[in-house]
Amino acid sequence: MNLPSLPPPEQFIGDFYAAFTTAALTDDDPVEVIDRFHTPDIVQIADGIRLDRDRLVAHLRPLRKNLRECRFEVHEAVFDGQRIAARMTIHARMRGDENVVTEVFLFAHFTPDGRMCRAEQLTRTRSPTA
């Protein structure tokens, strides 16, 4: 991933999550959305919870029902080959106008075509006013 044609890591990871979230909320087929952004053998571990491809597809159903809008604020990110480490904040407005702010520490591996194949994340909820 240290190719000259790639954007800076902060932009890459911000664009990845923004495009994925938009597709997750608007595209008809959740399976196609997961497959467009992830490899078939994807493993994502978030706060100790392991999600494979099938569990990620299932996760899109409540996301579509409850998420109204979302913004990713990437504070810092670094590439090391095809791996990226990032610290970001997710600002989400949920159904019922509840605002949720989540700080994310991400360590992920991407394929050369830009799909995620592994991710480990630690998250913590922040006050929307902080």
One Martini backbone bead per residue (centre of mass of N, CA, C, O) as a GRO file, in nm:
protein
  130
    1MET     BB    1   0.048   0.067   0.000
    2ASN     BB    2   0.320   0.233  -0.092
    3LEU     BB    3   0.186   0.390  -0.321
    4PRO     BB    4   0.164   0.681  -0.505
    5SER     BB    5  -0.162   0.649  -0.573
    6LEU     BB    6  -0.217   0.683  -0.285
    7PRO     BB    7  -0.352   0.809  -0.035
    8PRO     BB    8  -0.353   0.911   0.248
    9PRO     BB    9  -0.435   0.730   0.523
   10GLU     BB   10  -0.665   0.912   0.627
   11GLN     BB   11  -0.820   0.913   0.360
   12PHE     BB   12  -0.850   0.615   0.305
   13ILE     BB   13  -1.012   0.538   0.567
   14GLY     BB   14  -1.235   0.747   0.538
   15ASP     BB   15  -1.333   0.657   0.256
   16PHE     BB   16  -1.397   0.367   0.321
   17TYR     BB   17  -1.617   0.418   0.544
   18ALA     BB   18  -1.799   0.607   0.382
   19ALA     BB   19  -1.861   0.412   0.147
   20PHE     BB   20  -1.965   0.177   0.314
   21THR     BB   21  -2.197   0.324   0.459
   22THR     BB   22  -2.349   0.418   0.212
   23ALA     BB   23  -2.395   0.134   0.095
   24ALA     BB   24  -2.534   0.008   0.347
   25LEU     BB   25  -2.785   0.222   0.327
   26THR     BB   26  -2.853   0.199  -0.012
   27ASP     BB   27  -2.811  -0.077  -0.090
   28ASP     BB   28  -2.982  -0.373  -0.146
   29ASP     BB   29  -2.721  -0.573  -0.102
   30PRO     BB   30  -2.542  -0.677   0.167
   31VAL     BB   31  -2.352  -0.885   0.038
   32GLU     BB   32  -2.230  -0.697  -0.178
   33VAL     BB   33  -2.113  -0.494   0.017
   34ILE     BB   34  -1.921  -0.674   0.168
   35ASP     BB   35  -1.768  -0.781  -0.092
   36ARG     BB   36  -1.662  -0.499  -0.188
   37PHE     BB   37  -1.496  -0.438   0.108
   38HIS     BB   38  -1.444  -0.756   0.141
   39THR     BB   39  -1.333  -1.050   0.208
   40PRO     BB   40  -1.443  -1.373   0.246
   41ASP     BB   41  -1.223  -1.399   0.509
   42ILE     BB   42  -1.322  -1.208   0.706
   43VAL     BB   43  -1.191  -1.050   1.011
   44GLN     BB   44  -1.360  -0.899   1.291
   45ILE     BB   45  -1.244  -0.736   1.589
   46ALA     BB   46  -1.466  -0.603   1.842
   47ASP     BB   47  -1.416  -0.598   2.156
   48GLY     BB   48  -1.381  -0.934   2.121
   49ILE     BB   49  -1.569  -0.953   1.868
   50ARG     BB   50  -1.637  -1.192   1.626
   51LEU     BB   51  -1.642  -1.122   1.268
   52ASP     BB   52  -1.771  -1.242   0.993
   53ARG     BB   53  -1.926  -1.230   0.706
   54ASP     BB   54  -2.211  -1.315   0.814
   55ARG     BB   55  -2.210  -1.112   1.056
   56LEU     BB   56  -2.183  -0.856   0.884
   57VAL     BB   57  -2.441  -0.887   0.727
   58ALA     BB   58  -2.627  -0.891   0.981
   59HIS     BB   59  -2.535  -0.601   1.081
   60LEU     BB   60  -2.680  -0.430   0.853
   61ARG     BB   61  -2.974  -0.438   0.936
   62PRO     BB   62  -2.968  -0.251   1.195
   63LEU     BB   63  -2.819  -0.022   1.061
   64ARG     BB   64  -3.043   0.054   0.855
   65LYS     BB   65  -3.262   0.110   1.077
   66ASN     BB   66  -3.083   0.324   1.279
   67LEU     BB   67  -2.916   0.482   1.077
   68ARG     BB   68  -2.890   0.819   0.946
   69GLU     BB   69  -2.591   0.927   1.018
   70CYS     BB   70  -2.232   0.972   0.919
   71ARG     BB   71  -1.902   1.046   1.065
   72PHE     BB   72  -1.548   1.057   0.989
   73GLU     BB   73  -1.273   1.115   1.217
   74VAL     BB   74  -0.942   1.138   1.129
   75HIS     BB   75  -0.652   1.180   1.321
   76GLU     BB   76  -0.483   0.908   1.251
   77ALA     BB   77  -0.246   0.745   1.014
   78VAL     BB   78  -0.082   0.431   0.910
   79PHE     BB   79   0.137   0.272   0.697
   80ASP     BB   80   0.229  -0.092   0.640
   81GLY     BB   81   0.185  -0.156   0.359
   82GLN     BB   82  -0.127  -0.333   0.410
   83ARG     BB   83  -0.126  -0.175   0.672
   84ILE     BB   84  -0.334  -0.018   0.933
   85ALA     BB   85  -0.333   0.262   1.153
   86ALA     BB   86  -0.603   0.405   1.361
   87ARG     BB   87  -0.755   0.719   1.468
   88MET     BB   88  -1.106   0.762   1.547
   89THR     BB   89  -1.426   0.927   1.490
   90ILE     BB   90  -1.769   0.856   1.541
   91HIS     BB   91  -2.054   1.024   1.401
   92ALA     BB   92  -2.390   0.953   1.511
   93ARG     BB   93  -2.725   0.928   1.384
   94MET     BB   94  -3.010   0.812   1.514
   95ARG     BB   95  -3.287   0.696   1.575
   96GLY     BB   96  -3.437   0.966   1.742
   97ASP     BB   97  -3.176   1.163   1.748
   98GLU     BB   98  -2.937   1.009   1.844
   99ASN     BB   99  -2.614   1.065   1.967
  100VAL     BB  100  -2.305   0.904   1.860
  101VAL     BB  101  -1.977   0.863   2.010
  102THR     BB  102  -1.681   0.700   1.866
  103GLU     BB  103  -1.387   0.563   1.958
  104VAL     BB  104  -1.116   0.445   1.736
  105PHE     BB  105  -0.897   0.157   1.726
  106LEU     BB  106  -0.712   0.060   1.437
  107PHE     BB  107  -0.629  -0.268   1.288
  108ALA     BB  108  -0.541  -0.331   0.944
  109HIS     BB  109  -0.602  -0.537   0.648
  110PHE     BB  110  -0.520  -0.510   0.300
  111THR     BB  111  -0.566  -0.533  -0.015
  112PRO     BB  112  -0.457  -0.414  -0.318
  113ASP     BB  113  -0.782  -0.345  -0.386
  114GLY     BB  114  -0.903  -0.233  -0.086
  115ARG     BB  115  -0.973  -0.474   0.091
  116MET     BB  116  -1.080  -0.612   0.376
  117CYS     BB  117  -0.937  -0.893   0.588
  118ARG     BB  118  -0.854  -0.738   0.863
  119ALA     BB  119  -0.970  -0.654   1.207
  120GLU     BB  120  -0.887  -0.445   1.489
  121GLN     BB  121  -1.084  -0.317   1.771
  122LEU     BB  122  -1.115  -0.029   1.974
  123THR     BB  123  -1.373   0.105   2.188
  124ARG     BB  124  -1.538   0.425   2.278
  125THR     BB  125  -1.762   0.609   2.439
  126ARG     BB  126  -1.871   0.936   2.388
  127SER     BB  127  -1.956   1.241   2.435
  128PRO     BB  128  -2.127   1.455   2.227
  129THR     BB  129  -1.997   1.721   2.391
  130ALA     BB  130  -1.671   1.659   2.394
   0.00000   0.00000   0.00000
